[in-house]
Amino acid sequence: MKSSNTYTETLHSEFEKAVTNGFLAFPEGVDNSNPLNSTPFFSSFLEFSNRMDFSRRRKTLLVRLAALIKEISEQSIEPQVVMIGGSFLDTSNPSPNDIDCVIFYRSGFQSIATAGQWMSTIRDRAKAVRLDARFVPTDGNFIVLLRSAIYFASLYRESKNGAESRGVVLLDCSDFVEQAT
């Protein structure tokens, strides 16, 4: 079994390869793929931003995402991981329309209804600034969590123009707050 540091180093190395390969879901081919070298890829927000903010439009979208994560974290919500997919991962496009993302969070709200109402409001505000953000609690029903993760990963891999399927990227939320300030 790999140590935690070696595992993390491997994930970051595979992220670099994913960027180079255009985030192909299975860059080594399906027969040679495993959870380390294929989708979902893993990155810190800082590492992801450094590789993906190569245009003014992309930088603006990433700053907005960081601000959204910061806003959420200032409430009774602990963002844990963000899944990024869709056209933002198309490195040949300097001006993607939006960022498609799912924010997996631990809720501090006492009521699921209160959390849902708050998330609905945040989603509407995010959409207004070109963040197509969805929210999935990690402290709820495990089947709902698993189904949601698989659904969004599958959805984000689909291409509207018939291009080869891209993977998705999971971003660690621990460094978002520093980026937003």
DAKAJO-V678898 format. One record per backbone hydrogen bond with DSSP energy under -0.5 kcal/mol. CO is the residue of the C=O (numbers start at 0). NH is the residue of the N-H. Records with the same first field share a line. If there is no record, write none. Layout:
BEGIN
CO=NH ; NH
END
This chain:
BEGIN
2=6
3=7
4=8
5=9
6=10
7=11
8=12
9=13
10=14
11=15
12=16
13=17
14=18
15=19
16=20
17=22
18=21
20=23
22=166
23=26
24=38
25=28
28=31
29=32
33=36 ; 37
40=169
42=171
43=47
44=48
45=49
46=50
47=51
48=52
54=58
55=59
56=60
57=61
58=62
59=63
60=64
61=65
62=66
63=67
64=68
65=69
66=70
67=71
68=72
69=73
70=73
71=74 ; 76
75=107
76=78
77=105
79=172
80=103
81=83 ; 170
82=101
83=168
84=87 ; 99
85=88
86=89
88=90
89=92
91=93
93=57
97=99
98=100 ; 131
99=84
100=133
101=82 ; 103
102=104 ; 135
103=79 ; 80
104=106 ; 137 ; 138
105=77
110=114
111=115
112=116
113=117
114=118
115=119
116=120
117=121
118=122
119=123
120=124
121=125
122=126
123=127
124=128
125=128 ; 130
126=129
129=98 ; 131
130=132
131=100
133=102
135=104
140=144
141=145
142=146
143=147
144=148
145=149
146=150
147=151
148=152
149=153
150=154
151=155
152=156
153=157
154=157
155=85
156=165
158=161
164=24
167=40
168=83 ; 170
169=42
170=81
171=44 ; 174
172=175 ; 176
174=178
175=179
176=180
177=180
END
